Amino acid sequence: MDHNFLLVTKSFQILLLYFSIANLLDLAYADPPYRLCSNKSNYTDNSPFQNNLETLMASLSSNASVSKIFNTSTGIDPDRVYAQYMCLNYVRNESCRTCVAAASQDIRQLCPGDKEAVVWGELCQLRYSNQRFLGHLDVSGNIPQQNPKNISNPERLSLVVNKTLSSLIKKAAFGPSANMYATGDEPFTGGDSVFSLVQCSTDLSPNDCYTCLEVAIKNVTTCCYFSRGARIFSRSCYLRYELYAFYDGATESSQSPVTGKGKKENTSQDDKFHPGKRAQLSWRSRIHIINGIAKGTLYLHEDSRLRIIHRDLKASNILLDSNMNPKISDFGMARIMEANEGEANTVRIVGTYGYMAPEYAMEGLYSKSDVFSFGVILLEIITGRKNSGFHKSKRAPSLLAYELEMIDPVLADSCCSDEFSRCLHIGLLCVQEDASERPTMSSVVLMLKSDNSIDLPQPQRPAIFAGRFTDHHEAKANDCSVNGLTVSDILPR
């Protein structure tokens, strides 16, 4: 999907922006996927089993847009294929779909020819088999992954972890929630807390869920005694703990006023782009939100005990309370950087089209990716349009005239053009192609506070430059997808 931005300021040459990061698969993995391949029974190319497998894998991600867990099968014995995916319960549907789409490709590449396999990504797991596994507990081959950082007082941490997890596995297995999912935090030392998450496949019985998580606790106790955090990947359940909140929109320090756990009374900034709701956001409210997001991102980068790169900043991950105070949420893809680490990269790319910095999308470099994403959000807020809604106008007599069209029409009487131009200028600085030219978030916060007392540098050419003329009345999104039909087994708990 192409994303077009026409961004103009009065203080420098008019720029036509066009962002398109095409043909890049948006994978919801931060690390290479983990897998278990059976190596017991194999299928041959172009066999009925392979055809059934291909059909299933192609259809799974479409269901992930609406369901966090899904069981299905297709074909006739002995070539019938059973499949299941499970996304972590806190993950947004969009991220679930992306993770499942990636996993469905990875599982065939990592376990070619196997009639039974499972892969775990950062946010989901996917498995298939020629044998019906629905409702059957399987804890064989559990895979532990430990946080590479060690803890100075492992004995104390072990006590807290076991106390928290022992409580959570009872909630997940026997609690009232149908999701078989539980999270919790427990005070540790020095103001830190231990954040934990457990989840079972919902086709398990409560007793089997409890057994699976009990085994996972034993696994994590054995493998990861000295680590600050750990995960257990199991076919039937999942367990994780860390010294920062990796789930549900919290950061490692829950005391930050600009990051939050995504409480139910909060609404997403993304909702405010709805034509009927934009009028709720006055110019002053928008400036307040922009400053709050900037301070929140600065907190993650420089003021938090751990240096955190969010990696998925976007409008839908900004929660607004009743007073329009923004909270950055959804830290499921966040990464910790060392204090003296200048640059970091990853093999697998996570994030959302239109918000990903080019060097991150193409090379996995994410050190300045949050700054780029913030710039996109800033531009969306001041124009009142999502990043796919910027087009070069046929009606404007010149690019300079189009600058006036960029201001959200509902702000016509309340917006100061000089202030709008300065915000636009700052946004352009954040989305420059060269990451080294982008300002740090501390500089962004300072620029936003300084009015006109600080001269802003001229932005360099943005990442991908192109343009197209589109009439505003013709600028409609016509996304569509064609989903195949397969036979699904829908079983209650």
Backbone torsions as a table, in degrees:
resi	resn	phi	psi	omega
1	MET	NA	132.5	179.7
2	ASP	-89.2	141.8	178.5
3	HIS	-121.8	121.5	-173.6
4	ASN	-112.2	133.5	178.6
5	PHE	-127.9	126.3	169.4
6	LEU	-110.5	109.5	-172.1
7	LEU	-123.0	122.3	-172.6
8	VAL	-130.0	141.2	170.0
9	THR	-130.3	162.0	-179.5
10	LYS	-84.3	-15.4	-172.8
11	SER	-89.6	-5.8	178.8
12	PHE	-154.2	174.6	-176.3
13	GLN	-56.0	139.2	-178.5
14	ILE	-65.9	133.5	-178.3
15	LEU	-117.6	138.4	170.8
16	LEU	-102.2	118.4	-175.7
17	LEU	-105.8	139.9	174.4
18	TYR	-143.0	112.2	-178.5
19	PHE	-104.0	125.7	175.3
20	SER	-146.7	117.2	175.4
21	ILE	-112.8	85.2	-170.2
22	ALA	-90.7	156.5	173.7
23	ASN	59.7	23.5	175.3
24	LEU	-108.6	125.0	179.7
25	LEU	-78.3	124.3	-177.9
26	ASP	-82.8	90.6	-172.9
27	LEU	-91.7	131.3	179.7
28	ALA	-89.4	53.0	175.6
29	TYR	-126.8	141.1	172.7
30	ALA	-103.0	-22.4	179.2
31	ASP	-128.4	162.3	176.5
32	PRO	-55.5	142.1	-178.1
33	PRO	-65.2	148.0	175.4
34	TYR	-95.5	146.9	-176.2
35	ARG	-147.2	156.9	169.9
36	LEU	-127.4	119.4	178.7
37	CYS	-108.0	134.6	-173.5
38	SER	-70.6	-39.9	-177.5
39	ASN	57.2	19.2	-179.0
40	LYS	-98.1	-44.2	-175.8
41	SER	-135.3	135.9	-175.5
42	ASN	-122.2	152.9	172.6
43	TYR	-108.7	160.6	-179.8
44	THR	-103.6	158.7	178.6
45	ASP	-59.8	139.7	177.0
46	ASN	65.3	16.0	176.6
47	SER	-79.6	162.1	176.4
48	PRO	-56.6	-37.1	179.1
49	PHE	-62.2	-45.9	179.6
50	GLN	-62.9	-40.7	178.9
51	ASN	-62.2	-41.8	177.5
52	ASN	-65.6	-40.2	178.7
53	LEU	-62.8	-44.9	179.7
54	GLU	-61.3	-41.0	179.5
55	THR	-62.1	-45.1	-179.9
56	LEU	-64.8	-48.0	-176.9
57	MET	-61.2	-34.4	-178.9
58	ALA	-71.2	-23.4	-174.2
59	SER	-97.8	-16.8	-170.5
60	LEU	-63.8	-43.9	-173.3
61	SER	-63.7	-28.4	179.2
62	SER	-65.6	-34.2	177.1
63	ASN	-73.2	-27.5	-178.1
64	ALA	-67.0	-14.1	177.5
65	SER	-72.0	-18.0	-175.9
66	VAL	-126.7	-12.3	-175.7
67	SER	-139.6	136.2	-179.0
68	LYS	-80.6	-18.9	177.7
69	ILE	-142.3	140.9	-173.8
70	PHE	-152.8	132.8	177.0
71	ASN	-116.7	139.5	-178.6
72	THR	-155.8	166.6	175.3
73	SER	-154.9	159.8	177.2
74	THR	-153.3	154.6	178.8
75	GLY	97.4	180.0	-179.3
76	ILE	-122.8	139.7	178.3
77	ASP	-55.7	141.5	9.1
78	PRO	-92.1	11.5	-176.8
79	ASP	-105.3	14.5	179.6
80	ARG	-71.0	141.4	179.6
81	VAL	-118.0	129.0	175.5
82	TYR	-105.3	138.5	-178.5
83	ALA	-143.2	154.1	177.6
84	GLN	-152.0	139.4	167.1
85	TYR	-121.4	153.7	175.4
86	MET	-141.6	118.3	174.4
87	CYS	-95.5	151.1	174.5
88	LEU	-61.2	141.0	-168.3
89	ASN	-64.7	-27.1	-177.9
90	TYR	-80.8	-10.1	-174.1
91	VAL	-74.1	139.3	176.0
92	ARG	-68.1	154.0	-177.1
93	ASN	-58.6	-37.3	-179.8
94	GLU	-62.5	-44.1	179.3
95	SER	-69.3	-34.4	176.6
96	CYS	-62.4	-47.5	-179.7
97	ARG	-60.0	-43.9	-178.4
98	THR	-64.5	-41.8	179.6
99	CYS	-64.2	-43.9	-179.5
100	VAL	-65.9	-39.2	177.9
101	ALA	-60.8	-41.6	178.7
102	ALA	-68.2	-43.1	-178.1
103	ALA	-63.9	-36.3	-179.3
104	SER	-66.0	-26.4	174.9
105	GLN	-82.5	-43.7	-176.6
106	ASP	-63.9	-38.4	-173.8
107	ILE	-64.0	-32.6	178.7
108	ARG	-78.6	-29.3	178.9
109	GLN	-78.1	-36.4	-176.4
110	LEU	-82.7	-26.7	-179.5
111	CYS	-128.2	59.8	-175.3
112	PRO	-64.2	131.1	176.1
113	GLY	82.5	-7.8	-178.1
114	ASP	-78.6	138.8	177.5
115	LYS	-85.7	-2.4	177.0
116	GLU	-148.4	130.5	-178.3
117	ALA	-161.8	160.1	175.1
118	VAL	-146.8	140.0	173.8
119	VAL	-128.0	147.6	175.3
120	TRP	-120.0	128.0	172.5
121	GLY	-102.3	-168.5	179.5
122	GLU	-66.5	-33.5	-171.5
123	LEU	-124.1	-2.5	-175.9
124	CYS	-155.5	167.6	170.4
125	GLN	-130.9	153.7	179.8
126	LEU	-141.2	134.1	178.5
127	ARG	-140.6	153.4	172.3
128	TYR	-144.0	162.0	-179.3
129	SER	-162.2	159.9	171.5
130	ASN	-88.0	-0.9	177.7
131	GLN	-116.0	141.7	178.9
132	ARG	-68.3	120.6	-178.1
133	PHE	-115.7	-2.3	-176.9
134	LEU	-60.5	126.2	178.6
135	GLY	84.1	2.6	-179.1
136	HIS	-106.0	126.0	178.0
137	LEU	-71.3	134.8	177.9
138	ASP	-142.7	109.6	179.4
139	VAL	-114.3	14.7	178.7
140	SER	-75.8	140.0	175.5
141	GLY	72.7	23.7	177.3
142	ASN	-54.5	140.0	-177.3
143	ILE	-112.3	117.7	175.1
144	PRO	-89.3	145.2	172.0
145	GLN	-135.0	124.0	-176.3
146	GLN	-106.4	149.0	171.9
147	ASN	-62.7	129.2	-176.0
148	PRO	-66.2	-15.5	180.0
149	LYS	-85.8	135.4	179.2
150	ASN	-90.3	163.3	179.6
151	ILE	-111.2	144.3	-176.4
152	SER	-78.9	-23.7	179.6
153	ASN	-126.9	71.6	-175.3
154	PRO	-62.3	-29.5	-178.1
155	GLU	-64.4	-44.2	178.5
156	ARG	-65.4	-44.0	179.9
157	LEU	-61.2	-42.2	-179.3
158	SER	-60.3	-39.5	178.8
159	LEU	-64.4	-44.8	-179.1
160	VAL	-66.5	-43.4	-179.7
161	VAL	-60.9	-47.4	-178.8
162	ASN	-64.5	-38.2	178.2
163	LYS	-63.5	-46.7	-178.1
164	THR	-66.1	-48.4	-176.6
165	LEU	-66.3	-37.4	179.5
166	SER	-61.5	-35.7	177.1
167	SER	-73.1	-41.4	-175.7
168	LEU	-68.5	-37.5	-176.8
169	ILE	-67.5	-27.7	175.0
170	LYS	-69.9	-40.5	177.9
171	LYS	-63.2	-45.1	-177.7
172	ALA	-65.1	-42.3	-174.6
173	ALA	-80.0	-42.4	-170.7
174	PHE	-117.2	-0.1	-179.5
175	GLY	-73.9	175.5	-176.5
176	PRO	-74.3	-16.9	-176.9
177	SER	-69.7	134.9	178.0
178	ALA	-79.3	-7.3	-176.0
179	ASN	-84.9	-10.4	-176.4
180	MET	50.9	52.4	-172.1
181	TYR	-141.9	139.7	177.4
182	ALA	-153.2	144.5	174.8
183	THR	-131.5	159.1	177.4
184	GLY	-171.4	161.7	176.6
185	ASP	-133.2	150.9	-176.6
186	GLU	-137.5	132.1	178.8
187	PRO	-56.8	140.7	180.0
188	PHE	-113.4	-107.1	177.4
189	THR	-137.9	157.4	174.4
190	GLY	58.7	30.9	-179.8
191	GLY	85.4	-6.7	178.1
192	ASP	-80.3	159.2	173.1
193	SER	-132.6	155.3	173.9
194	VAL	-96.7	122.8	179.4
195	PHE	-105.7	130.1	-174.3
196	SER	-131.9	152.4	179.1
197	LEU	-142.7	136.8	173.4
198	VAL	-134.3	148.3	-179.8
199	GLN	-156.3	140.2	176.5
200	CYS	-116.6	156.9	169.1
201	SER	-66.8	129.8	-170.8
202	THR	-73.6	-4.0	175.3
203	ASP	-82.7	-6.7	178.8
204	LEU	-78.6	155.4	170.0
205	SER	-75.4	159.0	177.5
206	PRO	-54.7	-41.2	-179.7
207	ASN	-65.2	-40.6	179.1
208	ASP	-67.9	-36.7	176.2
209	CYS	-60.9	-47.1	179.9
210	TYR	-60.8	-42.9	179.6
211	THR	-62.8	-43.4	-179.3
212	CYS	-60.7	-45.8	-178.6
213	LEU	-71.8	-31.2	175.7
214	GLU	-63.4	-43.1	176.4
215	VAL	-63.0	-39.7	179.6
216	ALA	-62.4	-38.8	176.9
217	ILE	-62.4	-42.9	177.6
218	LYS	-62.9	-40.4	177.5
219	ASN	-59.9	-46.3	-175.2
220	VAL	-71.4	-31.7	177.0
221	THR	-67.2	-37.2	-178.6
222	THR	-74.1	-42.5	-170.2
223	CYS	-87.3	-28.6	-160.2
224	CYS	-131.3	35.2	-173.7
225	TYR	-58.3	-38.7	-174.5
226	PHE	-94.2	3.2	-173.3
227	SER	-92.0	152.4	177.1
228	ARG	-74.3	-14.9	-179.2
229	GLY	-167.6	166.2	-179.4
230	ALA	-164.2	159.4	174.6
231	ARG	-132.7	149.6	172.1
232	ILE	-122.7	120.6	175.9
233	PHE	-97.5	117.4	178.3
234	SER	-126.4	155.2	177.5
235	ARG	-62.8	-29.9	-171.9
236	SER	-110.4	-10.6	-178.9
237	CYS	-159.2	176.5	-177.3
238	TYR	-145.3	143.6	179.5
239	LEU	-143.6	140.2	176.7
240	ARG	-153.5	146.1	169.4
241	TYR	-142.0	149.7	179.3
242	GLU	-150.2	167.9	173.4
243	LEU	-93.8	18.7	169.8
244	TYR	-144.3	155.8	-175.9
245	ALA	-82.9	105.5	-177.1
246	PHE	-90.8	-4.7	-175.2
247	TYR	-121.6	158.5	166.6
248	ASP	55.8	32.8	169.4
249	GLY	77.5	18.7	176.3
250	ALA	-107.3	156.2	175.2
251	THR	-104.7	179.8	179.6
252	GLU	-60.0	-27.5	175.1
253	SER	-115.5	106.1	-177.2
254	SER	-74.8	0.7	-178.2
255	GLN	-89.4	-5.5	-179.4
256	SER	-66.6	132.9	-179.7
257	PRO	-75.6	-7.7	-173.6
258	VAL	-119.3	10.5	169.9
259	THR	-131.2	148.2	-173.3
260	GLY	-148.5	170.8	-177.4
261	LYS	-91.0	8.7	175.2
262	GLY	69.6	56.5	-178.4
263	LYS	-67.2	158.9	-171.8
264	LYS	-64.8	-28.9	-178.2
265	GLU	-75.1	-10.5	178.2
266	ASN	-79.4	149.0	173.7
267	THR	-117.7	156.2	-178.3
268	SER	-79.8	143.2	172.8
269	GLN	-58.1	-30.6	179.8
270	ASP	-60.3	-33.9	179.6
271	ASP	-62.8	-28.8	-175.3
272	LYS	-72.9	-9.1	176.3
273	PHE	-79.7	-9.1	177.2
274	HIS	-61.4	133.4	-175.8
275	PRO	-52.0	-34.5	-177.6
276	GLY	-79.2	-10.1	-175.4
277	LYS	-111.8	-12.1	-175.3
278	ARG	-62.6	-29.6	-178.4
279	ALA	-65.2	-18.0	177.7
280	GLN	-67.8	-20.5	-175.7
281	LEU	-101.5	100.9	174.4
282	SER	-72.0	170.6	178.2
283	TRP	-60.9	-42.4	179.8
284	ARG	-62.7	-39.5	178.5
285	SER	-62.7	-39.6	-178.5
286	ARG	-67.4	-41.2	177.0
287	ILE	-63.2	-40.3	177.8
288	HIS	-60.6	-43.3	180.0
289	ILE	-66.4	-44.4	179.8
290	ILE	-59.3	-46.7	179.3
291	ASN	-62.7	-38.4	179.5
292	GLY	-65.6	-42.2	178.5
293	ILE	-65.4	-41.5	179.1
294	ALA	-61.1	-44.8	179.8
295	LYS	-66.7	-37.4	178.1
296	GLY	-63.9	-42.9	178.8
297	THR	-67.6	-39.3	175.7
298	LEU	-60.8	-41.4	178.4
299	TYR	-57.7	-45.5	-179.7
300	LEU	-62.9	-41.5	-173.4
301	HIS	-77.7	-36.4	-168.7
302	GLU	-129.4	-29.1	-172.3
303	ASP	-100.9	-18.2	178.5
304	SER	-71.3	154.7	178.1
305	ARG	-59.1	-36.7	173.9
306	LEU	-110.9	139.9	178.3
307	ARG	-79.8	115.1	-172.5
308	ILE	-115.1	129.2	171.2
309	ILE	-103.4	119.3	-173.1
310	HIS	-68.2	-47.8	175.9
311	ARG	74.4	-1.8	175.9
312	ASP	-145.2	42.3	175.0
313	LEU	-67.2	127.8	177.1
314	LYS	-163.0	168.3	-174.5
315	ALA	-58.8	-39.1	-177.1
316	SER	-71.9	-11.1	176.6
317	ASN	-100.4	10.2	174.4
318	ILE	-107.6	113.8	-179.0
319	LEU	-96.4	139.1	179.7
320	LEU	-115.6	131.7	175.5
321	ASP	-86.7	-172.8	-175.5
322	SER	-65.3	-20.1	178.1
323	ASN	-99.2	14.6	179.2
324	MET	64.1	25.7	173.5
325	ASN	-82.0	124.8	-176.8
326	PRO	-83.4	144.8	173.8
327	LYS	-129.9	128.4	176.5
328	ILE	-77.8	132.0	-175.4
329	SER	-129.6	180.0	175.4
330	ASP	59.3	78.7	-178.4
331	PHE	-99.2	22.7	-178.3
332	GLY	-64.0	-21.3	-178.2
333	MET	-109.4	5.4	-175.5
334	ALA	-66.2	154.8	178.1
335	ARG	-131.7	142.7	178.1
336	ILE	-94.4	135.4	176.1
337	MET	-116.1	148.0	174.7
338	GLU	-65.0	152.0	-177.0
339	ALA	-58.8	-35.2	-177.7
340	ASN	-100.4	12.7	-177.9
341	GLU	-86.6	116.7	-176.5
342	GLY	-84.4	-27.9	-175.8
343	GLU	-147.2	142.5	178.9
344	ALA	-142.3	150.6	178.7
345	ASN	-141.6	170.1	-179.1
346	THR	-142.1	155.2	179.1
347	VAL	-78.4	-39.4	-177.4
348	ARG	-101.6	138.0	-175.7
349	ILE	-99.9	132.1	173.3
350	VAL	-120.3	167.5	178.1
351	GLY	128.4	-166.4	-173.9
352	THR	-132.8	134.7	178.0
353	TYR	-51.7	139.8	178.9
354	GLY	91.7	-19.3	179.7
355	TYR	-115.1	-10.8	-177.1
356	MET	-81.7	131.1	174.5
357	ALA	-65.1	145.5	-175.9
358	PRO	-60.9	-39.6	-178.6
359	GLU	-69.3	-25.0	176.7
360	TYR	-77.2	-45.0	-178.9
361	ALA	-63.9	-35.0	-173.4
362	MET	-98.5	-29.0	-175.6
363	GLU	-125.2	-5.5	179.9
364	GLY	80.0	8.9	179.1
365	LEU	-80.9	120.8	-172.9
366	TYR	-121.6	9.2	-175.8
367	SER	-60.1	-38.7	-179.4
368	LYS	-110.4	16.1	-176.3
369	SER	-69.3	-33.7	179.7
370	ASP	-65.5	-34.5	179.1
371	VAL	-63.7	-44.0	177.7
372	PHE	-60.1	-47.4	-178.7
373	SER	-62.1	-40.4	177.4
374	PHE	-60.5	-41.7	179.0
375	GLY	-59.3	-41.4	178.4
376	VAL	-63.9	-44.4	179.5
377	ILE	-62.0	-43.3	178.7
378	LEU	-56.9	-46.4	-178.6
379	LEU	-65.1	-35.7	177.2
380	GLU	-65.5	-42.0	-175.8
381	ILE	-65.6	-44.6	-174.7
382	ILE	-76.6	-23.5	179.4
383	THR	-96.0	-17.6	-178.5
384	GLY	74.4	15.3	-179.2
385	ARG	-125.9	145.4	175.9
386	LYS	-71.8	162.8	-172.0
387	ASN	-64.2	-12.6	175.9
388	SER	-92.5	4.8	-173.8
389	GLY	-112.2	18.2	178.4
390	PHE	-98.0	121.7	-178.8
391	HIS	-138.3	153.3	174.6
392	LYS	-74.6	129.5	-171.1
393	SER	-85.8	142.5	172.3
394	LYS	-81.7	-22.8	-171.6
395	ARG	-86.0	-27.1	-178.8
396	ALA	-70.5	129.3	-179.2
397	PRO	-67.8	-19.3	178.2
398	SER	-156.9	166.5	177.5
399	LEU	-62.4	-36.3	179.6
400	LEU	-63.0	-40.6	178.4
401	ALA	-65.6	-30.8	-178.3
402	TYR	-68.4	-20.5	177.1
403	GLU	-56.6	-39.2	179.6
404	LEU	-67.8	-31.9	178.9
405	GLU	-70.1	-23.5	-176.4
406	MET	-70.0	-28.3	178.7
407	ILE	-63.6	133.8	178.5
408	ASP	-55.1	126.5	-177.4
409	PRO	-54.2	-31.0	-178.9
410	VAL	-70.6	-10.0	-179.9
411	LEU	-101.3	6.7	-171.4
412	ALA	-53.3	-36.7	-175.5
413	ASP	-95.5	-10.4	-173.5
414	SER	-116.3	-11.4	-173.9
415	CYS	-93.8	133.2	174.2
416	CYS	-84.8	124.3	-175.0
417	SER	-62.8	-36.1	178.9
418	ASP	-65.6	-40.5	179.7
419	GLU	-68.1	-39.4	177.0
420	PHE	-61.2	-45.8	-179.3
421	SER	-62.0	-38.3	-179.9
422	ARG	-67.1	-42.9	177.0
423	CYS	-62.1	-41.1	178.6
424	LEU	-62.0	-41.1	178.4
425	HIS	-61.0	-46.4	179.6
426	ILE	-63.4	-40.6	177.3
427	GLY	-59.7	-42.2	178.7
428	LEU	-64.7	-36.5	177.0
429	LEU	-62.9	-34.8	-177.3
430	CYS	-74.9	-24.6	-175.1
431	VAL	-105.7	22.5	177.6
432	GLN	-65.6	150.1	-178.8
433	GLU	-62.7	-44.3	-178.7
434	ASP	-80.2	112.2	-176.9
435	ALA	-60.0	-32.0	-178.8
436	SER	-68.2	-21.1	179.0
437	GLU	-84.6	-16.0	179.7
438	ARG	-71.5	145.3	178.1
439	PRO	-72.3	160.1	170.2
440	THR	-77.0	165.3	179.8
441	MET	-67.7	-28.5	175.7
442	SER	-65.2	-38.3	176.7
443	SER	-67.2	-39.1	178.9
444	VAL	-61.7	-46.3	179.1
445	VAL	-59.6	-42.1	179.3
446	LEU	-64.8	-43.0	179.9
447	MET	-64.1	-38.2	-179.9
448	LEU	-68.0	-30.8	-178.0
449	LYS	-83.9	-19.5	-166.0
450	SER	-86.8	-3.1	-173.9
451	ASP	53.6	-119.9	-178.8
452	ASN	-108.2	14.2	-176.5
453	SER	-77.1	-15.7	178.1
454	ILE	-117.6	126.6	176.8
455	ASP	-74.1	132.8	-179.5
456	LEU	-93.9	139.0	176.7
457	PRO	-67.9	158.3	178.3
458	GLN	-78.3	129.4	-179.8
459	PRO	-65.0	147.7	174.0
460	GLN	-86.4	173.6	-179.4
461	ARG	-57.1	134.4	178.8
462	PRO	-71.2	178.1	-168.6
463	ALA	-56.2	-61.2	-177.2
464	ILE	-126.1	120.3	-169.3
465	PHE	-109.3	122.0	176.1
466	ALA	-164.9	-171.7	178.7
467	GLY	-174.1	160.9	175.3
468	ARG	-150.7	149.1	178.0
469	PHE	-87.4	131.4	178.9
470	THR	-141.9	131.4	172.7
471	ASP	-71.7	138.3	-177.0
472	HIS	-57.9	-33.8	-178.4
473	HIS	-74.6	-16.7	-179.8
474	GLU	-96.4	-10.1	-175.0
475	ALA	-79.8	81.8	-178.7
476	LYS	-121.2	142.4	177.4
477	ALA	-85.4	130.2	179.5
478	ASN	-126.3	50.7	179.2
479	ASP	-71.1	138.3	175.5
480	CYS	-148.6	156.9	176.3
481	SER	-141.6	148.8	178.7
482	VAL	-111.2	120.5	-177.5
483	ASN	-107.5	137.3	177.2
484	GLY	-75.9	165.6	-179.0
485	LEU	-106.0	134.5	178.0
486	THR	-141.7	168.0	-179.5
487	VAL	-89.7	127.9	-177.3
488	SER	-116.0	142.3	174.0
489	ASP	-98.4	111.5	-179.8
490	ILE	-108.7	108.9	-175.9
491	LEU	-119.7	135.9	175.9
492	PRO	-76.6	164.2	173.3
493	ARG	-69.1	NA	NA
